[in-house]
Amino acid sequence: MFRLMRSLHNYLGLILGIQIGLWFISGFVMAYLPIEEVRGNHLKTSPQTSWHLAATSPSSVLHSYGKDASLSFSQRVIVDSRSGENDALSSIPVYQITNDGSTYRYNAQTGELLSALDEDAIAALATHQYQGDGNVVTTALIDELPQEVQNLTAPLWQVQFDDELETRFYLDPNTGSVMRVRTNTWRLFDFMWMLHIMDYKDRSNFNSPLLLTFSGSAVLFTLTGLILLYQRFRPRRNRSIFRR
């Protein structure tokens, strides 16, 4: 039996050696990188909405829609340009009405119907929400989302900065909020995550057949190693030889 265990252990070691090394390396890198820097929270600011400033009632914007219309609360980030003051980032309360498959947004302070933000407004909002030392290079409204934000809903504004981290902001075209921050730090973490969970396509399936197979094999590799270790160091009975 021990001969079978030794052969199985050796073959599993040959098959699993590289992947076990990748598990250790990727786990170390992910543990080493500060999660706040991975998420890019240090590169953005998020203004809070003051709902006590809402002067328009929900019923006043709902009355022109059918009974099946639904209302929810949202916000819109704005750059507040007041005379005599520097441009400041703020957020206004917004009523969001969904009716017959369409969505309408109203300024809860004035009752004004809001339209989607244009490129100039998005560039200004991205600049004011950005806390890094770069400048906006490109802005693009994208319908096909890249892998790094595949779990979000299109369309999104993608804003690229020229800093050393190659930072990208992804902004909601209706609220102006930064939905995701992606940097080279995040991309390194994401690559290590892909190696760790062995999902080389979507990088999100933690229960992939490949991972389950290798994990089960790694458990078997460990068990056979323990059996061989026991066989190597197990206590042996001392045999005494008596002579008459």
TORMILO-302683 format. One record per residue: x, y, z of N, C-alpha, C, O, CB in turn; residue in three letters. Coordinates in steps of 0.2 Angstrom, whole numbers, padded with zeros to 4 digits, always signed. Glycine has a CB too. Example, Ala and Ser with C-alpha at 12.3 -4.5 7.8 and 13.67 -1.06 7.14 Angstrom:
2
+0066-0028+0039+0062-0022+0039+0066-0016+0039+0071-0017+0042+0057-0022+0045Ala
+0064-0011+0035+0068-0005+0036+0064+0000+0039+0067+0006+0040+0070-0003+0029Ser
This chain:
244
+0004-0006+0000+0000+0000+0000+0004+0006+0000+0003+0011-0003-0005+0000+0006Met
+0010+0006+0004+0014+0012+0004+0017+0014-0003+0019+0019-0004+0019+0011+0010Phe
+0019+0008-0006+0022+0009-0013+0017+0013-0017+0018+0017-0021+0024+0002-0016Arg
+0010+0011-0017+0005+0014-0021+0004+0022-0019+0004+0026-0023-0002+0011-0020Leu
+0004+0023-0012+0004+0030-0010+0010+0034-0012+0009+0040-0014+0004+0030-0002Met
+0016+0031-0012+0022+0035-0015+0021+0036-0022+0023+0042-0024+0028+0031-0013Arg
+0019+0032-0026+0018+0033-0033+0013+0038-0034+0014+0043-0038+0016+0027-0037Ser
+0007+0038-0031+0002+0043-0032+0004+0050-0029+0002+0055-0033-0005+0040-0028Leu
+0008+0050-0024+0010+0056-0021+0015+0059-0026+0014+0065-0027+0014+0055-0015His
+0019+0055-0029+0024+0058-0034+0021+0061-0040+0022+0066-0043+0029+0053-0036Asn
+0016+0057-0043+0012+0059-0049+0008+0066-0048+0008+0070-0052+0008+0054-0052Tyr
+0005+0066-0042+0001+0072-0040+0005+0078-0039+0004+0083-0041-0003+0070-0034Leu
+0011+0076-0037+0016+0082-0036+0018+0085-0042+0019+0091-0043+0022+0080-0032Gly
+0019+0081-0047+0021+0083-0054+0016+0087-0057+0017+0092-0060+0023+0077-0059Leu
+0009+0085-0056+0004+0088-0059+0002+0095-0056+0000+0100-0059-0002+0084-0059Ile
+0002+0095-0049+0000+0100-0045+0006+0105-0043+0004+0111-0041-0003+0098-0039Leu
+0012+0103-0044+0017+0108-0042+0017+0115-0044+0017+0119-0040+0024+0105-0044Gly
+0016+0116-0051+0015+0123-0053+0009+0127-0050+0010+0132-0048+0015+0123-0061Ile
+0004+0123-0050-0003+0127-0048-0002+0128-0040-0004+0133-0038-0009+0122-0049Gln
+0001+0124-0036+0002+0125-0029+0006+0131-0028+0005+0135-0024+0004+0119-0026Ile
+0011+0131-0032+0016+0137-0032+0012+0144-0034+0013+0149-0030+0022+0137-0037Gly
+0008+0143-0039+0004+0149-0041-0001+0151-0035-0003+0157-0034+0000+0148-0047Leu
-0004+0146-0032-0009+0148-0026-0005+0151-0021-0008+0156-0018-0012+0141-0024Trp
+0001+0149-0019+0005+0152-0014+0007+0160-0016+0006+0164-0012+0011+0148-0012Phe
+0009+0160-0022+0011+0167-0024+0005+0172-0025+0006+0177-0023+0015+0166-0031Ile
+0000+0170-0028-0006+0174-0029-0009+0176-0022-0011+0181-0021-0011+0171-0034Ser
-0009+0171-0018-0012+0172-0011-0008+0177-0007-0010+0182-0004-0012+0166-0007Gly
-0001+0177-0008+0003+0182-0005+0003+0189-0008+0002+0193-0004+0011+0179-0005Phe
+0002+0189-0014+0002+0196-0017-0005+0199-0015-0005+0205-0014+0002+0195-0025Val
-0010+0195-0016-0017+0198-0014-0017+0200-0006-0020+0205-0005-0022+0193-0015Met
-0014+0196-0002-0014+0198+0005-0009+0204+0006-0010+0208+0011-0011+0192+0009Ala
-0004+0205+0002+0001+0211+0003-0002+0217+0000-0001+0222+0003+0007+0209-0001Tyr
-0006+0217-0005-0009+0223-0008-0015+0226-0003-0019+0222-0002-0012+0222-0015Leu
-0014+0232-0001-0020+0235+0003-0026+0236-0001-0026+0238-0006-0018+0242+0005Pro
-0032+0233+0002-0038+0233-0002-0041+0239-0004-0044+0240-0009-0043+0229+0002Ile
-0039+0245+0000-0042+0251-0001-0038+0254-0008-0042+0257-0012-0041+0256+0005Glu
-0032+0252-0008-0028+0255-0014-0031+0250-0020-0031+0253-0026-0021+0254-0013Glu
-0032+0244-0019-0035+0240-0025-0041+0243-0027-0042+0243-0033-0035+0233-0022Val
-0046+0245-0023-0052+0247-0025-0052+0254-0027-0056+0257-0031-0057+0247-0019Arg
-0046+0258-0026-0045+0265-0029-0049+0270-0025-0050+0275-0027-0047+0265-0036Gly
-0051+0268-0018-0055+0273-0014-0051+0279-0013-0054+0284-0012-0057+0270-0008Asn
-0044+0278-0013-0040+0284-0011-0039+0289-0017-0037+0295-0016-0033+0282-0009His
-0042+0287-0023-0041+0292-0028-0048+0295-0030-0048+0299-0035-0039+0287-0034Leu
-0053+0294-0026-0059+0297-0028-0063+0300-0021-0061+0298-0016-0064+0293-0031Lys
-0067+0305-0023-0071+0308-0017-0078+0307-0019-0080+0307-0025-0069+0315-0016Thr
-0083+0306-0014-0090+0305-0016-0094+0310-0011-0095+0309-0005-0092+0297-0014Ser
-0097+0315-0015-0101+0319-0011-0108+0316-0008-0110+0312-0012-0103+0326-0015Pro
-0110+0319-0003-0116+0316+0000-0122+0320-0002-0121+0326-0003-0116+0316+0008Gln
-0128+0317-0003-0134+0321-0005-0138+0323+0001-0139+0319+0006-0138+0316-0009Thr
-0140+0329+0001-0144+0332+0007-0151+0332+0005-0153+0337+0001-0141+0339+0009Ser
-0155+0327+0007-0162+0327+0005-0166+0332+0009-0172+0333+0007-0164+0320+0007Trp
-0163+0335+0014-0167+0340+0017-0168+0347+0013-0172+0351+0014-0164+0342+0024His
-0164+0347+0007-0165+0353+0003-0170+0351-0003-0172+0356-0006-0158+0354-0001Leu
-0173+0345-0003-0178+0344-0008-0184+0348-0006-0188+0348-0001-0180+0336-0008Ala
-0186+0353-0011-0192+0357-0010-0198+0355-0014-0203+0358-0013-0190+0364-0012Ala
-0197+0350-0019-0202+0347-0023-0205+0341-0020-0201+0336-0018-0200+0347-0030Thr
-0211+0340-0020-0214+0334-0017-0214+0328-0022-0215+0330-0028-0221+0335-0014Ser
-0214+0322-0020-0214+0317-0025-0221+0317-0029-0221+0315-0035-0213+0310-0022Pro
-0226+0318-0026-0233+0318-0029-0233+0323-0035-0237+0322-0040-0238+0320-0024Ser
-0229+0329-0034-0229+0334-0040-0226+0332-0046-0228+0334-0051-0226+0340-0037Ser
-0222+0327-0046-0219+0324-0052-0222+0318-0054-0221+0316-0060-0211+0323-0051Val
-0226+0315-0050-0229+0308-0051-0236+0309-0055-0238+0305-0058-0230+0304-0045Leu
-0239+0315-0054-0246+0316-0056-0247+0316-0063-0252+0314-0066-0248+0323-0054His
-0241+0317-0067-0242+0317-0075-0241+0310-0078-0241+0309-0084-0237+0322-0078Ser
-0240+0305-0073-0238+0298-0075-0244+0293-0073-0248+0295-0069-0232+0295-0073Tyr
-0244+0287-0076-0250+0283-0075-0249+0280-0068-0244+0281-0064-0250+0277-0080Gly
-0254+0276-0066-0254+0273-0059-0249+0267-0058-0247+0266-0053-0261+0270-0058Lys
-0246+0265-0064-0241+0260-0064-0234+0262-0063-0229+0259-0062-0241+0255-0070Asp
-0233+0269-0063-0227+0272-0062-0224+0271-0055-0228+0271-0051-0227+0280-0064Ala
-0218+0270-0055-0214+0269-0048-0209+0274-0047-0206+0277-0052-0211+0262-0048Ser
-0208+0276-0041-0203+0282-0039-0198+0279-0035-0199+0275-0030-0207+0288-0036Leu
-0192+0281-0036-0186+0279-0032-0182+0285-0031-0183+0290-0034-0182+0273-0034Ser
-0177+0285-0026-0173+0291-0024-0166+0290-0027-0163+0284-0027-0173+0292-0017Phe
-0163+0295-0030-0157+0295-0033-0153+0301-0031-0155+0305-0027-0157+0293-0041Ser
-0148+0303-0035-0144+0309-0034-0141+0311-0041-0141+0307-0046-0139+0308-0029Gln
-0138+0317-0041-0134+0319-0047-0128+0323-0044-0129+0328-0040-0138+0323-0052Arg
-0122+0321-0046-0116+0325-0044-0115+0331-0048-0116+0330-0054-0110+0320-0044Val
-0114+0336-0045-0113+0342-0049-0107+0346-0047-0105+0345-0041-0120+0347-0048Ile
-0105+0350-0051-0099+0355-0050-0103+0362-0048-0105+0365-0053-0094+0356-0055Val
-0102+0364-0042-0106+0370-0040-0101+0376-0041-0096+0377-0038-0108+0370-0032Asp
-0103+0380-0046-0099+0386-0048-0103+0392-0045-0107+0395-0049-0098+0386-0055Ser
-0101+0395-0040-0104+0401-0037-0099+0406-0037-0093+0406-0037-0106+0400-0029Arg
-0102+0412-0039-0097+0418-0039-0093+0420-0033-0096+0419-0028-0102+0424-0041Ser
-0087+0421-0034-0083+0422-0028-0080+0416-0025-0077+0417-0020-0087+0427-0023Gly
-0082+0410-0027-0080+0404-0024-0077+0399-0029-0078+0400-0035-0086+0401-0020Glu
-0072+0395-0026-0069+0390-0031-0075+0385-0032-0079+0384-0028-0063+0387-0028Asn
-0074+0382-0038-0079+0376-0040-0079+0371-0035-0073+0368-0033-0077+0373-0047Asp
-0084+0369-0032-0085+0364-0027-0089+0358-0029-0094+0359-0033-0088+0367-0020Ala
-0088+0352-0027-0092+0346-0029-0097+0345-0024-0096+0346-0018-0087+0340-0029Leu
-0103+0344-0027-0109+0343-0022-0114+0338-0026-0112+0336-0031-0113+0350-0020Ser
-0119+0337-0022-0124+0332-0025-0131+0334-0024-0132+0336-0018-0123+0325-0022Ser
-0135+0334-0029-0142+0336-0028-0147+0330-0027-0145+0325-0031-0144+0341-0033Ile
-0152+0330-0023-0157+0324-0023-0161+0324-0030-0163+0329-0033-0162+0325-0017Pro
-0162+0318-0032-0166+0317-0038-0171+0311-0037-0170+0306-0033-0161+0314-0043Val
-0177+0313-0040-0183+0308-0040-0182+0304-0047-0181+0307-0052-0190+0312-0040Tyr
-0182+0298-0046-0181+0294-0052-0188+0290-0053-0190+0286-0049-0176+0288-0051Gln
-0191+0291-0059-0198+0288-0060-0197+0283-0066-0194+0285-0071-0203+0294-0062Ile
-0200+0277-0065-0200+0272-0070-0207+0271-0073-0211+0270-0069-0197+0266-0068Thr
-0208+0272-0079-0215+0271-0082-0214+0269-0089-0211+0271-0093-0218+0278-0082Asn
-0218+0263-0090-0218+0260-0097-0211+0258-0100-0210+0259-0105-0222+0265-0102Asp
-0207+0256-0095-0200+0254-0097-0195+0260-0098-0190+0259-0100-0201+0250-0104Gly
-0198+0266-0097-0193+0272-0098-0192+0275-0091-0196+0274-0086-0196+0277-0102Ser
-0186+0278-0090-0184+0281-0084-0183+0288-0084-0180+0291-0089-0178+0278-0081Thr
-0186+0292-0080-0186+0299-0080-0183+0302-0073-0184+0299-0068-0193+0303-0081Tyr
-0179+0307-0073-0176+0310-0067-0178+0317-0067-0177+0321-0071-0168+0308-0068Arg
-0179+0319-0060-0181+0326-0059-0177+0328-0053-0176+0325-0048-0189+0326-0057Tyr
-0175+0334-0054-0172+0338-0048-0177+0339-0042-0182+0342-0043-0169+0345-0051Asn
-0175+0336-0037-0180+0336-0031-0180+0343-0028-0184+0344-0024-0178+0331-0026Ala
-0175+0347-0030-0175+0354-0027-0180+0359-0031-0183+0363-0028-0168+0357-0027Gln
-0180+0358-0038-0183+0362-0042-0189+0359-0046-0193+0363-0049-0178+0365-0047Thr
-0189+0353-0046-0194+0349-0050-0192+0349-0058-0196+0347-0062-0201+0353-0050Gly
-0186+0351-0060-0184+0351-0067-0182+0344-0069-0179+0340-0066-0178+0356-0067Glu
-0185+0343-0075-0183+0336-0079-0176+0336-0081-0173+0341-0084-0188+0335-0085Leu
-0172+0331-0079-0165+0331-0080-0163+0327-0086-0167+0321-0087-0161+0328-0074Leu
-0159+0329-0090-0156+0325-0096-0150+0321-0094-0146+0323-0089-0156+0329-0102Ser
-0148+0316-0098-0141+0313-0097-0136+0318-0098-0136+0323-0101-0140+0307-0102Ala
-0130+0317-0094-0124+0321-0094-0120+0321-0100-0120+0315-0103-0120+0320-0088Leu
-0118+0326-0103-0114+0326-0109-0107+0325-0108-0105+0325-0102-0115+0332-0113Asp
-0103+0325-0113-0095+0323-0112-0092+0329-0108-0088+0327-0103-0092+0323-0119Glu
-0093+0335-0109-0090+0340-0105-0092+0340-0098-0087+0341-0094-0092+0347-0108Asp
-0098+0339-0096-0100+0338-0089-0097+0332-0086-0094+0333-0080-0108+0338-0089Ala
-0096+0327-0089-0093+0321-0087-0086+0322-0085-0083+0320-0080-0094+0315-0091Ile
-0082+0325-0090-0075+0327-0089-0074+0331-0083-0069+0330-0079-0072+0330-0095Ala
-0078+0336-0082-0078+0341-0076-0079+0337-0070-0076+0338-0065-0083+0346-0077Ala
-0084+0332-0070-0086+0329-0064-0080+0324-0062-0079+0323-0056-0092+0325-0065Leu
-0077+0320-0067-0072+0316-0066-0066+0319-0063-0063+0317-0058-0070+0312-0072Ala
-0064+0325-0066-0059+0329-0063-0060+0331-0056-0055+0331-0052-0058+0335-0067Thr
-0066+0333-0054-0067+0336-0047-0068+0330-0042-0066+0331-0036-0073+0340-0047His
-0069+0324-0045-0070+0318-0040-0063+0314-0040-0062+0310-0035-0075+0313-0043Gln
-0058+0316-0044-0052+0313-0044-0047+0316-0039-0047+0322-0038-0049+0314-0051Tyr
-0044+0312-0035-0039+0314-0030-0032+0313-0032-0027+0313-0027-0041+0311-0023Gln
-0030+0311-0038-0023+0309-0040-0020+0315-0043-0022+0321-0042-0023+0304-0045Gly
-0014+0314-0046-0010+0320-0049-0010+0320-0056-0005+0323-0059-0003+0319-0046Asp
-0015+0316-0059-0015+0316-0067-0020+0321-0070-0024+0324-0066-0016+0309-0069Gly
-0021+0320-0076-0026+0324-0080-0030+0320-0084-0027+0314-0086-0022+0330-0084Asn
-0036+0322-0086-0040+0318-0090-0037+0318-0097-0035+0323-0100-0047+0321-0091Val
-0036+0312-0100-0033+0311-0107-0039+0309-0112-0039+0313-0117-0029+0305-0107Val
-0044+0305-0110-0049+0303-0115-0055+0302-0111-0055+0300-0105-0047+0297-0119Thr
-0061+0303-0114-0068+0302-0111-0071+0298-0117-0071+0300-0122-0071+0308-0109Thr
-0075+0293-0115-0079+0289-0120-0085+0286-0117-0084+0283-0112-0074+0284-0123Ala
-0090+0287-0120-0097+0283-0118-0097+0276-0121-0097+0276-0128-0103+0287-0120Leu
-0096+0271-0117-0095+0264-0120-0101+0260-0119-0104+0260-0113-0089+0261-0117Ile
-0103+0256-0124-0109+0252-0123-0107+0244-0122-0110+0240-0119-0113+0252-0129Asp
-0101+0243-0124-0098+0236-0123-0092+0237-0118-0087+0240-0119-0094+0233-0130Glu
-0094+0234-0112-0090+0235-0106-0084+0231-0106-0084+0225-0108-0094+0234-0100Leu
-0078+0233-0104-0072+0229-0104-0072+0224-0098-0077+0225-0094-0066+0233-0103Pro
-0068+0219-0098-0068+0214-0093-0068+0217-0086-0071+0214-0081-0062+0209-0094Gln
-0064+0223-0085-0063+0225-0078-0069+0228-0075-0069+0230-0069-0058+0230-0078Glu
-0075+0229-0079-0081+0232-0076-0087+0228-0079-0092+0230-0080-0082+0239-0077Val
-0086+0221-0080-0091+0217-0084-0097+0216-0080-0102+0215-0083-0088+0211-0086Gln
-0097+0217-0073-0102+0216-0069-0107+0222-0068-0112+0222-0065-0100+0214-0062Asn
-0105+0228-0072-0109+0234-0071-0114+0234-0078-0114+0229-0082-0105+0240-0071Leu
-0118+0239-0078-0123+0239-0083-0121+0245-0088-0120+0251-0086-0130+0241-0080Thr
-0121+0243-0094-0120+0248-0099-0126+0253-0101-0131+0251-0099-0117+0245-0106Ala
-0125+0259-0103-0118+0262-0105-0115+0265-0099-0118+0267-0094-0119+0267-0111Pro
-0108+0266-0099-0105+0270-0094-0100+0275-0098-0098+0274-0103-0101+0265-0090Leu
-0098+0280-0094-0093+0284-0097-0086+0282-0094-0085+0281-0088-0094+0292-0094Trp
-0081+0281-0098-0075+0279-0096-0070+0285-0097-0069+0288-0102-0072+0273-0101Gln
-0067+0287-0091-0062+0292-0091-0055+0290-0090-0054+0287-0084-0065+0298-0086Val
-0051+0291-0094-0044+0289-0093-0039+0295-0091-0040+0300-0093-0041+0286-0100Gln
-0035+0294-0085-0031+0299-0083-0024+0297-0085-0022+0291-0086-0031+0300-0075Phe
-0019+0302-0085-0012+0300-0087-0007+0300-0081-0001+0301-0082-0010+0306-0091Asp
-0010+0297-0075-0005+0296-0070-0002+0289-0071-0003+0285-0075-0009+0296-0063Asp
+0003+0288-0066+0007+0282-0066+0003+0275-0065+0006+0270-0067+0013+0282-0061Glu
-0002+0276-0062-0007+0270-0061-0011+0268-0067-0015+0263-0067-0011+0271-0055Leu
-0011+0273-0072-0016+0272-0078-0023+0271-0075-0027+0267-0077-0014+0266-0082Glu
-0025+0276-0071-0032+0276-0068-0037+0277-0073-0037+0281-0078-0032+0281-0063Thr
-0042+0273-0072-0048+0274-0076-0054+0275-0071-0055+0271-0067-0050+0268-0081Arg
-0058+0280-0073-0065+0281-0069-0070+0278-0074-0070+0280-0080-0066+0288-0067Phe
-0075+0275-0071-0081+0273-0074-0087+0277-0071-0089+0275-0065-0082+0265-0075Tyr
-0090+0281-0075-0096+0285-0072-0102+0284-0075-0103+0282-0080-0094+0293-0073Leu
-0107+0284-0070-0114+0283-0072-0116+0289-0076-0116+0295-0074-0119+0283-0066Asp
-0119+0288-0083-0121+0294-0087-0127+0298-0084-0128+0304-0087-0122+0292-0094Pro
-0130+0296-0079-0136+0299-0077-0135+0303-0070-0137+0308-0069-0142+0295-0076Asn
-0131+0300-0066-0129+0302-0059-0123+0306-0059-0122+0310-0055-0130+0297-0054Thr
-0118+0304-0063-0111+0307-0063-0107+0304-0058-0101+0307-0057-0112+0315-0062Gly
-0109+0299-0054-0106+0296-0049-0100+0291-0052-0101+0288-0057-0110+0292-0044Ser
-0095+0291-0048-0090+0286-0050-0092+0279-0048-0092+0278-0042-0083+0288-0048Val
-0093+0275-0053-0095+0268-0051-0090+0263-0049-0090+0259-0045-0099+0265-0057Met
-0084+0264-0053-0078+0260-0052-0072+0264-0053-0072+0268-0058-0079+0253-0056Arg
-0067+0262-0049-0060+0265-0051-0056+0259-0053-0055+0254-0049-0057+0269-0045Val
-0052+0259-0058-0048+0254-0060-0041+0257-0061-0040+0262-0065-0050+0250-0067Arg
-0036+0253-0058-0029+0255-0059-0025+0249-0060-0027+0244-0060-0026+0259-0052Thr
-0018+0250-0061-0013+0245-0062-0013+0240-0056-0012+0234-0056-0006+0247-0064Asn
-0014+0244-0050-0014+0240-0044-0020+0235-0044-0020+0229-0042-0015+0244-0037Thr
-0026+0237-0046-0032+0233-0046-0031+0227-0052-0033+0222-0051-0038+0237-0048Trp
-0028+0229-0057-0027+0224-0063-0022+0219-0060-0023+0213-0062-0024+0228-0069Arg
-0017+0221-0056-0012+0216-0054-0016+0211-0049-0015+0205-0049-0006+0219-0050Leu
-0020+0214-0045-0024+0210-0040-0029+0205-0044-0030+0200-0042-0028+0215-0035Phe
-0032+0208-0049-0037+0204-0053-0033+0198-0057-0036+0193-0057-0040+0209-0058Asp
-0027+0199-0059-0023+0194-0062-0022+0189-0057-0022+0183-0059-0017+0197-0065Phe
-0020+0191-0051-0018+0186-0046-0024+0182-0044-0024+0176-0043-0015+0189-0040Met
-0030+0185-0044-0036+0182-0042-0038+0177-0047-0041+0172-0046-0042+0187-0041Trp
-0037+0179-0054-0038+0174-0059-0034+0168-0058-0037+0162-0059-0037+0177-0066Met
-0028+0168-0057-0023+0163-0055-0026+0159-0049-0025+0152-0049-0016+0165-0055Leu
-0028+0162-0044-0030+0159-0038-0036+0154-0039-0036+0149-0036-0031+0164-0033His
-0041+0157-0042-0047+0153-0043-0048+0149-0049-0053+0146-0051-0053+0158-0043Ile
-0043+0150-0054-0042+0146-0060-0048+0147-0065-0050+0143-0068-0042+0139-0058Met
-0051+0153-0065-0056+0155-0069-0053+0160-0074-0053+0166-0073-0063+0158-0066Asp
-0051+0158-0080-0047+0162-0085-0051+0165-0090-0048+0169-0094-0042+0157-0088Tyr
-0058+0165-0089-0062+0168-0094-0065+0174-0090-0064+0180-0092-0067+0164-0096Lys
-0070+0173-0086-0073+0179-0082-0070+0181-0076-0072+0186-0073-0081+0176-0081Asp
-0066+0177-0073-0062+0178-0067-0067+0180-0061-0066+0184-0057-0058+0185-0068Arg
-0073+0176-0061-0078+0177-0056-0081+0171-0053-0084+0171-0048-0083+0181-0058Ser
-0080+0165-0056-0083+0159-0054-0078+0155-0049-0073+0152-0051-0084+0154-0060Asn
-0080+0155-0043-0076+0152-0038-0077+0144-0037-0074+0141-0034-0077+0155-0031Phe
-0082+0142-0041-0084+0135-0041-0082+0131-0048-0086+0127-0050-0091+0134-0039Asn
-0077+0134-0051-0076+0131-0058-0074+0124-0057-0071+0122-0052-0071+0135-0062Ser
-0076+0119-0062-0074+0112-0062-0066+0111-0062-0064+0107-0058-0076+0109-0068Pro
-0062+0116-0065-0055+0115-0065-0052+0117-0058-0048+0113-0055-0052+0121-0069Leu
-0055+0122-0054-0053+0123-0047-0055+0117-0043-0051+0115-0038-0056+0130-0045Leu
-0061+0115-0043-0063+0109-0039-0059+0103-0040-0057+0100-0035-0070+0108-0040Leu
-0057+0102-0046-0053+0096-0048-0046+0097-0045-0043+0092-0042-0052+0095-0055Thr
-0043+0102-0046-0036+0103-0043-0036+0104-0035-0031+0101-0032-0033+0110-0046Phe
-0041+0107-0033-0042+0107-0025-0043+0100-0022-0039+0099-0017-0048+0112-0023Ser
-0047+0096-0025-0048+0089-0023-0041+0085-0024-0039+0081-0019-0053+0086-0027Gly
-0038+0086-0029-0031+0083-0030-0026+0085-0025-0022+0081-0023-0029+0084-0037Ser
-0026+0092-0023-0022+0094-0018-0023+0091-0011-0018+0090-0008-0022+0102-0018Ala
-0029+0090-0010-0031+0087-0004-0028+0080-0004-0026+0077+0001-0039+0087-0002Val
-0029+0076-0009-0027+0069-0010-0019+0069-0009-0016+0065-0006-0029+0066-0016Leu
-0016+0074-0012-0009+0075-0012-0006+0076-0005-0001+0073-0003-0006+0081-0016Phe
-0010+0080-0001-0008+0081+0006-0009+0075+0010-0005+0073+0014-0013+0087+0009Thr
-0015+0071+0009-0016+0065+0013-0011+0060+0012-0008+0056+0016-0023+0062+0011Leu
-0009+0059+0005-0004+0054+0004+0003+0056+0007+0007+0051+0009-0003+0053-0004Thr
+0004+0062+0007+0010+0064+0010+0010+0063+0018+0015+0061+0020+0011+0072+0009Gly
+0005+0064+0021+0004+0062+0028+0005+0055+0029+0008+0053+0034-0002+0065+0031Leu
+0002+0051+0025+0003+0044+0026+0010+0041+0025+0013+0037+0029-0002+0040+0020Ile
+0014+0044+0020+0021+0043+0019+0025+0045+0025+0030+0042+0027+0023+0046+0012Leu
+0023+0051+0027+0027+0054+0033+0026+0049+0039+0031+0048+0043+0024+0061+0035Leu
+0020+0047+0040+0019+0042+0046+0023+0035+0044+0026+0033+0049+0011+0040+0046Tyr
+0023+0033+0038+0027+0027+0037+0034+0028+0038+0038+0023+0040+0025+0025+0030Gln
+0036+0034+0037+0044+0035+0038+0046+0036+0045+0051+0034+0047+0046+0042+0034Arg
+0041+0039+0049+0043+0040+0056+0039+0036+0061+0039+0038+0067+0042+0048+0057Phe
+0035+0031+0059+0031+0028+0064+0036+0024+0069+0041+0021+0067+0027+0023+0060Arg
+0034+0023+0075+0038+0020+0080+0039+0012+0078+0034+0009+0076+0035+0020+0087Pro
+0044+0010+0079+0046+0003+0077+0047-0001+0084+0050+0001+0088+0052+0002+0072Arg
+0045-0007+0084+0046-0011+0090+0053-0014+0090+0056-0016+0086+0041-0017+0090Arg
+0055-0013+0096+0062-0016+0097+0062-0024+0098+0058-0026+0102+0065-0013+0104Asn
+0066-0027+0095+0066-0034+0095+0072-0037+0099+0077-0035+0098+0066-0038+0088Arg
+0070-0040+0104+0076-0043+0109+0077-0050+0107+0072-0054+0106+0074-0043+0116Ser
+0083-0052+0107+0085-0059+0105+0088-0062+0111+0093-0060+0114+0091-0059+0099Ile
+0084-0067+0113+0086-0071+0119+0090-0077+0117+0088-0081+0113+0080-0073+0124Phe
+0095-0078+0120+0099-0085+0119+0099-0088+0126+0101-0086+0131+0106-0083+0117Arg
+0098-0094+0125+0099-0099+0131+0106-0100+0132+0108-0104+0137+0095-0105+0130Arg
